[in-house]
Amino acid sequence: MDRFDELKSKVLTVQDVSNYLRVHPSTIYRMLKKNQLPAFRVGSDWRFTVEAIDKWRASVESGVPGVASDNG
């Protein structure tokens, strides 16, 4: 796998994140609307990094409130 493939595999779509977190895509969109997930936009589409989702998930599981500061 080359460097581009490695980077590409670390960026997720809404569908990827919904599968990863085992929730419905509408839950992801609802959380995005409330700025509860770390994400960024590419045009009108939302994208997520695996690292940011893992950090967010760890903070939620530990009870520390995580704020999505990358939304925009």
Backbone as CSV, one residue per row, in Angstrom:
resi,resn,N_x,N_y,N_z,CA_x,CA_y,CA_z,C_x,C_y,C_z
1,MET,0.848,-1.184,0.000,0.000,0.000,0.000,0.891,1.243,0.000
2,ASP,0.631,2.171,-0.906,1.447,3.382,-0.955,0.927,4.437,0.022
3,ARG,1.651,5.528,0.123,1.345,6.584,1.101,-0.064,7.158,0.905
4,PHE,-0.478,7.359,-0.341,-1.804,7.899,-0.621,-2.890,6.976,-0.092
5,ASP,-2.740,5.675,-0.306,-3.718,4.706,0.180,-3.790,4.715,1.702
6,GLU,-2.650,4.888,2.364,-2.638,4.956,3.826,-3.426,6.164,4.309
7,LEU,-3.187,7.321,3.694,-3.903,8.527,4.086,-5.386,8.410,3.778
8,LYS,-5.688,7.869,2.613,-7.075,7.726,2.194,-7.852,6.843,3.154
9,SER,-7.231,5.805,3.663,-7.925,4.873,4.540,-8.192,5.463,5.917
10,LYS,-7.573,6.602,6.235,-7.763,7.231,7.537,-8.865,8.285,7.528
11,VAL,-9.420,8.596,6.371,-10.501,9.568,6.271,-11.794,8.809,6.001
12,LEU,-12.807,9.108,6.817,-14.065,8.374,6.749,-15.212,9.264,6.280
13,THR,-16.195,8.633,5.665,-17.432,9.311,5.278,-18.453,9.122,6.397
14,VAL,-19.606,9.757,6.258,-20.681,9.587,7.238,-21.063,8.112,7.331
15,GLN,-21.170,7.451,6.193,-21.533,6.026,6.203,-20.468,5.197,6.917
16,ASP,-19.197,5.496,6.666,-18.106,4.778,7.333,-18.179,4.954,8.848
17,VAL,-18.399,6.199,9.296,-18.453,6.472,10.737,-19.677,5.815,11.358
18,SER,-20.793,5.817,10.657,-21.985,5.173,11.207,-21.759,3.672,11.366
19,ASN,-21.060,3.067,10.426,-20.720,1.643,10.565,-19.721,1.431,11.693
20,TYR,-18.737,2.294,11.781,-17.689,2.196,12.795,-18.265,2.315,14.207
21,LEU,-19.206,3.261,14.379,-19.815,3.478,15.693,-21.084,2.648,15.909
22,ARG,-21.506,1.964,14.851,-22.699,1.109,14.886,-23.962,1.885,15.248
23,VAL,-24.125,3.009,14.558,-25.329,3.821,14.688,-25.845,4.152,13.292
24,HIS,-27.081,4.612,13.218,-27.680,4.975,11.935,-27.058,6.277,11.426
25,PRO,-26.907,6.433,10.114,-26.351,7.678,9.569,-27.097,8.928,10.044
26,SER,-28.399,8.836,10.257,-29.138,10.008,10.736,-28.667,10.431,12.128
27,THR,-28.189,9.486,12.921,-27.618,9.813,14.230,-26.344,10.625,14.056
28,ILE,-25.528,10.256,13.077,-24.295,11.003,12.797,-24.643,12.433,12.389
29,TYR,-25.609,12.590,11.484,-25.996,13.930,11.037,-26.563,14.753,12.195
30,ARG,-27.342,14.121,13.065,-27.897,14.814,14.229,-26.768,15.297,15.143
31,MET,-25.776,14.441,15.362,-24.642,14.804,16.212,-23.809,15.915,15.561
32,LEU,-23.661,15.888,14.249,-22.938,16.943,13.538,-23.651,18.281,13.694
33,LYS,-24.975,18.254,13.594,-25.755,19.481,13.732,-25.560,20.111,15.108
34,LYS,-25.353,19.275,16.124,-25.148,19.752,17.496,-23.671,19.942,17.834
35,ASN,-22.799,19.843,16.830,-21.350,19.967,17.020,-20.808,18.986,18.055
36,GLN,-21.293,17.758,18.014,-20.874,16.748,18.977,-19.807,15.800,18.443
37,LEU,-19.514,15.886,17.156,-18.501,15.025,16.550,-17.425,15.872,15.882
38,PRO,-16.167,15.437,15.986,-15.102,16.150,15.266,-15.153,15.784,13.785
39,ALA,-15.335,16.783,12.949,-15.485,16.530,11.513,-15.069,17.768,10.730
40,PHE,-14.967,17.586,9.428,-14.704,18.710,8.536,-15.471,18.482,7.253
41,ARG,-15.657,19.552,6.511,-16.426,19.468,5.276,-15.527,19.498,4.059
42,VAL,-15.922,18.722,3.076,-15.332,18.758,1.743,-16.509,19.059,0.821
43,GLY,-16.609,20.310,0.420,-17.801,20.736,-0.309,-18.992,20.666,0.629
44,SER,-20.000,19.902,0.243,-21.172,19.747,1.111,-21.133,18.428,1.896
45,ASP,-20.072,17.671,1.731,-19.955,16.369,2.391,-19.113,16.449,3.653
46,TRP,-19.504,15.685,4.664,-18.753,15.611,5.910,-17.704,14.523,5.818
47,ARG,-16.552,14.780,6.417,-15.471,13.800,6.500,-14.946,13.768,7.929
48,PHE,-14.374,12.650,8.289,-13.887,12.411,9.641,-12.526,11.739,9.560
49,THR,-11.669,12.011,10.529,-10.422,11.262,10.601,-10.581,10.196,11.679
50,VAL,-9.976,9.053,11.439,-10.048,7.950,12.387,-9.483,8.390,13.734
51,GLU,-8.380,9.118,13.710,-7.743,9.556,14.955,-8.679,10.447,15.776
52,ALA,-9.343,11.399,15.121,-10.243,12.313,15.827,-11.447,11.565,16.394
53,ILE,-11.990,10.624,15.639,-13.130,9.844,16.124,-12.711,8.980,17.308
54,ASP,-11.528,8.375,17.226,-11.049,7.551,18.337,-10.828,8.382,19.602
55,LYS,-10.267,9.596,19.446,-10.065,10.482,20.605,-11.405,10.902,21.193
56,TRP,-12.340,11.266,20.326,-13.674,11.663,20.771,-14.340,10.508,21.527
57,ARG,-14.255,9.329,20.956,-14.867,8.153,21.577,-14.254,7.863,22.946
58,ALA,-12.941,7.968,23.054,-12.264,7.743,24.330,-12.714,8.772,25.361
59,SER,-12.874,10.037,24.951,-13.310,11.063,25.896,-14.747,10.830,26.350
60,VAL,-15.595,10.384,25.437,-16.988,10.089,25.797,-17.041,8.900,26.749
61,GLU,-16.265,7.876,26.458,-16.263,6.679,27.302,-15.698,6.957,28.690
62,SER,-14.786,7.927,28.797,-14.191,8.244,30.094,-15.023,9.287,30.851
63,GLY,-16.066,9.817,30.214,-16.921,10.784,30.872,-16.461,12.213,30.728
64,VAL,-15.384,12.449,29.996,-14.902,13.812,29.760,-15.629,14.342,28.524
65,PRO,-16.316,15.483,28.663,-17.038,15.997,27.502,-16.098,16.420,26.384
66,GLY,-16.365,15.917,25.184,-15.552,16.272,24.026,-16.304,17.257,23.153
67,VAL,-15.640,18.300,22.749,-16.263,19.299,21.891,-15.623,19.223,20.527
68,ALA,-16.435,19.187,19.510,-15.925,19.103,18.141,-15.488,20.493,17.701
69,SER,-14.207,20.755,17.800,-13.701,22.075,17.441,-13.326,22.187,15.968
70,ASP,-13.335,21.090,15.242,-12.929,21.112,13.837,-14.101,21.357,12.880
71,ASN,-15.318,21.455,13.398,-16.471,21.667,12.524,-16.403,23.035,11.898
72,GLY,-16.867,23.108,10.657,-16.845,24.430,10.053,-17.366,24.477,8.713
